[in-house]
Amino acid sequence: MAFTGCVEIEDTVAIIYVQNSLEAPVQGAEVRLYAVGSADQDFIGEVRFDTTQVTNAAGSVSFDFSEFYEQGQAGFAVLDIAVTKGSLTGVGIIKVEEETTSEQTVTID
């Protein structure tokens, strides 16, 4: 006998928290998540992910990458983070784990 069924795939989500130098949440900051493919001396890598959102009143923003994840895939992505609000900027990286919620905080100053 063989049984077949659906294995429910959990969401693959990245949440970025933006704070100022006093550790207060920053509303209205533009958060860009992106990844550039492999590069060598003769070839500049192709942008694989590039998405931007604006933080809410709690200083956070959520990116859902579920549609890009394929079941059985080992690992998902390490993405660069670039944050701007007016003249304030901040950078970071986030390792997005498959079928889970990954979180990172970026301080802008």
GURO-767880 format. One record per residue: x, y, z of N, C-alpha, C in turn. Coordinates in Angstrom, 3 decimals. Each point is the difference from the previous one (the first is absolute). Layout:
+----------+----------+----------+----------+----------+----------+----------+----------+----------+
!   n.east !  n.north !     n.up !  ca.east ! ca.north !    ca.up !   c.east !  c.north !     c.up !
+----------+----------+----------+----------+----------+----------+----------+----------+----------+
!        X !        Y !        Z !        X !        Y !        Z !        X !        Y !        Z !
...
+----------+----------+----------+----------+----------+----------+----------+----------+----------+
This chain:
+----------+----------+----------+----------+----------+----------+----------+----------+----------+
!   n.east !  n.north !     n.up !  ca.east ! ca.north !    ca.up !   c.east !  c.north !     c.up !
+----------+----------+----------+----------+----------+----------+----------+----------+----------+
!    0.820 !   -1.173 !    0.000 !   -0.820 !    1.173 !    0.000 !    0.870 !    1.245 !    0.000 !
!   -0.423 !    0.965 !   -0.743 !    0.723 !    1.264 !   -0.037 !   -0.958 !    1.118 !    0.387 !
!    0.516 !    0.882 !    0.790 !   -0.789 !    1.157 !    0.411 !    0.638 !    1.238 !   -0.606 !
!   -0.813 !    0.825 !   -0.569 !    0.503 !    1.278 !   -0.496 !   -0.762 !    1.109 !    0.695 !
!    0.635 !    1.069 !    0.194 !   -0.643 !    1.115 !    0.674 !    0.778 !    1.267 !   -0.217 !
!   -0.577 !    1.050 !    0.407 !    0.649 !    1.295 !   -0.131 !    0.773 !    0.310 !    1.275 !
!    1.206 !    0.466 !   -0.192 !    0.786 !    0.495 !    1.118 !   -0.135 !    1.510 !   -0.034 !
!   -0.530 !    0.549 !    1.068 !   -0.218 !    1.441 !    0.038 !    1.329 !    0.720 !    0.134 !
!    0.232 !    0.936 !   -0.899 !    1.216 !    0.800 !    0.024 !   -0.274 !    1.254 !    0.826 !
!    0.845 !    0.243 !    0.989 !   -0.131 !    1.196 !    0.843 !    0.515 !    1.221 !   -0.762 !
!   -0.423 !    1.176 !    0.426 !    0.431 !    1.240 !   -0.637 !    1.482 !    0.265 !    0.241 !
!    0.633 !    0.608 !   -0.994 !    1.389 !    0.446 !    0.086 !   -0.041 !    1.527 !    0.043 !
!    0.244 !    0.569 !    1.195 !   -0.213 !    1.433 !    0.225 !    1.252 !    0.631 !    0.616 !
!    0.278 !    1.232 !   -0.404 !    1.074 !    0.797 !    0.604 !   -0.624 !    1.254 !    0.592 !
!    0.289 !    0.256 !    1.274 !   -0.490 !    1.223 !    0.657 !    1.212 !    0.853 !    0.362 !
!   -0.053 !    1.257 !   -0.412 !    1.077 !    0.947 !    0.300 !   -0.554 !    1.050 !    0.952 !
!    0.715 !    0.210 !    1.098 !   -0.332 !    1.045 !    0.974 !    1.005 !    1.133 !   -0.181 !
!   -0.496 !    1.215 !   -0.104 !    0.872 !    1.162 !   -0.171 !   -0.116 !    0.867 !    1.242 !
!    1.160 !    0.361 !    0.548 !    0.047 !    0.852 !    1.188 !    1.027 !    1.100 !   -0.207 !
!   -0.153 !    1.076 !    0.797 !    0.989 !    1.074 !   -0.056 !    1.097 !   -0.279 !    1.032 !
!    0.930 !    0.927 !    0.137 !    1.133 !   -0.207 !    0.909 !   -0.426 !   -0.066 !    1.467 !
!   -1.224 !    0.442 !    0.310 !   -0.531 !   -0.088 !    1.365 !   -0.846 !   -1.263 !    0.185 !
!    0.033 !   -0.880 !   -1.009 !   -0.726 !   -1.266 !   -0.014 !   -1.522 !    0.157 !   -0.064 !
!   -0.461 !    1.157 !   -0.488 !   -1.433 !    0.228 !   -0.198 !   -0.377 !   -0.440 !   -1.411 !
!   -1.184 !   -0.600 !   -0.173 !   -0.442 !   -0.424 !   -1.332 !   -0.115 !    1.184 !   -0.952 !
!    0.303 !   -0.230 !   -1.272 !   -0.061 !    1.054 !   -1.005 !   -1.099 !   -0.336 !   -1.008 !
!   -1.048 !    0.817 !    0.001 !   -1.101 !   -0.166 !   -0.947 !    0.347 !    0.706 !   -1.305 !
!   -0.428 !   -0.562 !   -1.129 !    0.174 !    0.658 !   -1.285 !    1.378 !   -0.147 !   -0.615 !
!    0.807 !   -0.923 !    0.508 !    1.316 !   -0.239 !   -0.592 !   -0.152 !   -0.954 !   -1.180 !
!    0.753 !    0.246 !   -1.057 !   -0.023 !   -0.863 !   -1.172 !    1.017 !   -1.128 !    0.195 !
!   -0.491 !   -1.239 !   -0.063 !    0.846 !   -1.174 !    0.213 !    0.095 !   -0.765 !   -1.316 !
!    1.223 !   -0.166 !   -0.476 !    0.242 !   -0.756 !   -1.236 !    0.711 !   -1.302 !    0.344 !
!   -0.554 !   -1.123 !   -0.454 !    0.648 !   -1.306 !    0.116 !    0.407 !   -0.422 !   -1.399 !
!    1.263 !   -0.400 !   -0.142 !    0.463 !   -0.393 !   -1.328 !    1.146 !   -0.992 !    0.117 !
!    0.222 !   -0.723 !   -1.082 !    1.104 !   -0.945 !   -0.072 !    0.550 !    0.027 !   -1.404 !
!    1.314 !    0.016 !   -0.094 !    0.672 !   -0.026 !   -1.291 !    0.607 !   -1.385 !   -0.146 !
!   -0.201 !   -0.606 !   -1.162 !    0.566 !   -1.320 !   -0.269 !    1.517 !    0.042 !   -0.008 !
!    0.610 !   -1.141 !   -0.212 !    1.460 !   -0.134 !   -0.012 !    0.626 !    0.965 !   -0.996 !
!    1.175 !    0.458 !    0.353 !    0.728 !    0.907 !   -0.874 !    1.464 !   -0.399 !   -0.031 !
!    0.645 !    0.292 !   -1.103 !    1.445 !   -0.188 !   -0.064 !    0.595 !    1.264 !   -0.609 !
!    1.280 !   -0.041 !   -0.328 !    0.656 !    1.214 !   -0.478 !   -0.557 !    0.514 !   -1.322 !
!   -0.553 !   -0.902 !   -0.822 !   -0.487 !    0.400 !   -1.317 !   -1.521 !    0.150 !   -0.077 !
!   -0.699 !   -0.382 !    1.058 !   -1.459 !   -0.029 !   -0.065 !   -0.579 !    0.519 !    1.297 !
!   -0.873 !    0.995 !   -0.108 !   -0.703 !    0.500 !    1.173 !   -1.253 !   -0.830 !    0.166 !
!   -0.217 !   -0.496 !    1.199 !   -1.128 !   -0.879 !    0.260 !   -1.345 !    0.643 !   -0.300 !
!   -0.937 !   -0.842 !   -0.365 !   -1.361 !    0.420 !   -0.306 !   -0.785 !    0.141 !    1.300 !
!   -0.857 !    1.012 !    0.085 !   -0.829 !    0.187 !    1.186 !   -1.062 !   -1.099 !    0.013 !
!   -0.021 !   -0.794 !    1.079 !   -0.935 !   -1.118 !    0.093 !   -1.274 !    0.394 !    0.734 !
!    0.116 !    0.794 !    1.038 !   -1.148 !    0.522 !    0.729 !    0.214 !    1.494 !    0.132 !
!   -1.060 !    0.768 !   -0.106 !    0.091 !    1.443 !    0.216 !   -1.411 !    0.502 !    0.281 !
!   -0.284 !    0.227 !    1.267 !   -1.341 !    0.423 !    0.399 !    0.110 !    1.060 !    1.087 !
!   -0.916 !    0.934 !    0.003 !    0.034 !    1.121 !    0.944 !   -1.380 !    0.199 !    0.619 !
!   -0.005 !    0.282 !    1.303 !   -1.226 !    0.347 !    0.714 !    0.320 !    1.087 !    1.019 !
!   -1.057 !    0.570 !    0.582 !    0.140 !    1.085 !    0.982 !   -0.463 !   -0.506 !    1.363 !
!    0.752 !    0.357 !    1.043 !   -0.319 !   -0.464 !    1.355 !   -1.314 !    0.588 !    0.509 !
!   -0.660 !   -0.775 !    0.855 !   -1.266 !    0.419 !    0.615 !    0.272 !    0.801 !    1.280 !
!   -1.040 !    0.294 !    0.762 !    0.131 !    0.795 !    1.228 !    0.903 !   -0.661 !    1.029 !
!    0.119 !   -1.324 !   -0.048 !    0.865 !   -0.730 !    0.937 !    1.432 !   -0.093 !   -0.507 !
!    0.282 !    0.611 !   -1.146 !    1.355 !   -0.011 !   -0.549 !    0.366 !   -1.320 !   -0.647 !
!   -0.986 !   -0.771 !   -0.420 !    0.306 !   -1.295 !   -0.606 !   -0.640 !   -0.136 !   -1.371 !
!    0.524 !   -0.945 !   -0.746 !   -0.528 !   -0.324 !   -1.316 !    0.199 !   -1.500 !   -0.220 !
!   -0.962 !   -0.619 !   -0.675 !    0.026 !   -1.444 !   -0.211 !    0.044 !   -0.308 !   -1.495 !
!    0.917 !   -0.879 !   -0.380 !    0.132 !   -0.435 !   -1.387 !   -0.315 !   -1.493 !   -0.050 !
!   -0.919 !   -0.391 !   -0.869 !   -0.393 !   -1.402 !   -0.127 !    0.638 !   -0.586 !   -1.263 !
!    0.904 !   -0.961 !    0.200 !    0.701 !   -0.638 !   -1.108 !   -0.530 !   -1.408 !   -0.275 !
!   -1.169 !   -0.329 !    0.526 !   -0.556 !   -1.343 !   -0.121 !   -0.108 !   -0.465 !   -1.449 !
!   -0.354 !    0.884 !   -0.903 !   -0.178 !   -0.401 !   -1.393 !    1.316 !   -0.382 !   -0.677 !
!    1.140 !    0.403 !    0.589 !    1.299 !   -0.306 !   -0.586 !    0.606 !   -1.288 !    0.553 !
!   -0.533 !   -0.470 !    1.118 !    0.552 !   -1.200 !    0.635 !   -0.564 !   -1.252 !   -0.659 !
!    0.886 !   -0.962 !   -0.263 !   -0.417 !   -1.285 !   -0.544 !    0.312 !   -1.068 !    1.030 !
!   -0.984 !   -0.836 !    0.297 !    0.172 !   -1.027 !    1.021 !    1.184 !   -0.894 !   -0.351 !
!    0.792 !   -0.330 !    1.014 !    1.190 !   -0.810 !   -0.195 !    1.251 !    0.822 !   -0.235 !
!   -0.177 !    1.288 !   -0.189 !    1.120 !    0.904 !   -0.220 !    0.802 !    0.113 !    1.292 !
!    1.300 !   -0.104 !   -0.100 !    0.861 !    0.121 !    1.184 !    0.420 !    1.455 !    0.152 !
!   -0.509 !    0.651 !    1.020 !    0.296 !    1.413 !    0.205 !   -0.827 !    0.858 !   -0.932 !
!   -0.066 !    1.286 !    0.271 !   -0.777 !    0.863 !   -0.886 !    0.855 !    1.133 !   -0.544 !
!    0.311 !    1.008 !    0.835 !    0.748 !    1.144 !   -0.520 !    0.615 !    0.812 !    1.128 !
!    1.108 !    0.644 !   -0.313 !    0.580 !    1.036 !    0.851 !   -0.168 !    1.288 !   -0.786 !
!   -0.716 !    0.952 !    0.591 !   -0.342 !    1.229 !   -0.703 !    0.646 !    1.213 !    0.652 !
!    0.363 !    0.960 !   -0.825 !    0.493 !    1.284 !    0.491 !   -1.189 !    0.864 !    0.366 !
!    0.196 !    0.837 !    1.009 !   -1.031 !    0.930 !    0.444 !    0.558 !    1.411 !   -0.135 !
!   -0.758 !    0.891 !   -0.627 !    0.355 !    1.417 !   -0.078 !   -1.214 !    0.795 !    0.472 !
!    0.208 !    0.847 !    1.004 !   -1.097 !    0.782 !    0.577 !    0.311 !    1.479 !   -0.137 !
!   -1.017 !    0.768 !   -0.402 !    0.156 !    1.455 !   -0.075 !   -1.256 !    0.686 !    0.513 !
!    0.216 !    1.120 !    0.651 !   -1.079 !    0.918 !    0.374 !    0.626 !    1.378 !    0.056 !
!   -0.344 !    0.815 !   -0.987 !    0.637 !    1.308 !   -0.101 !    1.498 !   -0.176 !   -0.176 !
!    0.772 !    0.662 !    0.867 !    1.459 !   -0.114 !   -0.089 !    0.548 !   -1.154 !    0.841 !
!   -0.869 !   -0.721 !    0.693 !    0.431 !   -1.123 !    0.831 !    0.082 !   -1.280 !   -0.830 !
!    1.038 !   -0.793 !    0.250 !    0.168 !   -1.260 !   -0.724 !    0.480 !   -1.097 !    0.944 !
!   -0.210 !   -1.214 !   -0.413 !    0.500 !   -1.156 !    0.736 !    0.074 !   -1.190 !   -0.945 !
!    0.878 !   -0.931 !    0.305 !    0.147 !   -1.195 !   -0.827 !    0.102 !   -1.229 !    0.893 !
!   -0.245 !   -1.145 !   -0.579 !    0.131 !   -1.258 !    0.723 !   -0.189 !   -1.157 !   -0.950 !
!   -0.033 !   -1.194 !    0.553 !   -0.295 !   -1.199 !   -0.774 !   -0.952 !   -0.866 !    0.815 !
!   -0.729 !   -0.839 !   -0.696 !   -0.905 !   -0.929 !    0.663 !    0.083 !   -1.339 !   -0.707 !
!    0.109 !   -1.045 !    0.784 !   -0.057 !   -1.361 !   -0.533 !   -1.450 !   -0.440 !    0.098 !
!   -0.639 !   -0.139 !   -1.144 !   -1.397 !   -0.396 !   -0.048 !   -0.048 !   -1.523 !   -0.026 !
!   -0.583 !   -0.569 !    1.044 !   -0.109 !   -1.451 !    0.122 !   -1.301 !   -0.466 !   -0.629 !
!    0.049 !   -1.140 !   -0.643 !   -1.188 !   -0.548 !   -0.649 !   -1.061 !   -0.403 !    1.014 !
!   -1.243 !    0.268 !   -0.338 !   -1.175 !   -0.375 !    0.775 !    0.031 !    0.482 !    1.452 !
!    0.526 !    1.195 !    0.198 !    0.047 !    0.591 !    1.336 !   -0.048 !    1.522 !   -0.125 !
!   -0.078 !    0.696 !    1.128 !    0.069 !    1.454 !    0.018 !    1.377 !    0.402 !    0.517 !
!    0.756 !    0.672 !   -0.845 !    1.333 !    0.490 !    0.353 !   -0.108 !    1.478 !    0.321 !
!    0.724 !    0.461 !    1.024 !   -0.094 !    1.391 !    0.444 !    1.385 !    0.629 !    0.099 !
!    0.046 !    1.311 !   -0.275 !    1.256 !    0.752 !    0.125 !   -0.344 !    1.447 !    0.354 !
!    0.848 !    0.611 !    0.806 !   -0.158 !    1.403 !    0.373 !    1.123 !    0.819 !   -0.648 !
!   -0.380 !    1.140 !   -0.565 !    0.971 !    0.918 !   -0.599 !   -0.138 !    1.353 !    0.687 !
!    1.127 !    0.558 !    0.408 !    0.027 !    1.325 !    0.616 !    0.405 !    1.016 !   -1.055 !
!   -0.763 !    1.093 !   -0.112 !    0.354 !    1.057 !   -0.936 !    0.487 !    1.216 !    0.771 !
!    0.981 !    0.668 !   -0.559 !    0.495 !    1.249 !    0.581 !    0.628 !    0.861 !   -1.052 !
+----------+----------+----------+----------+----------+----------+----------+----------+----------+
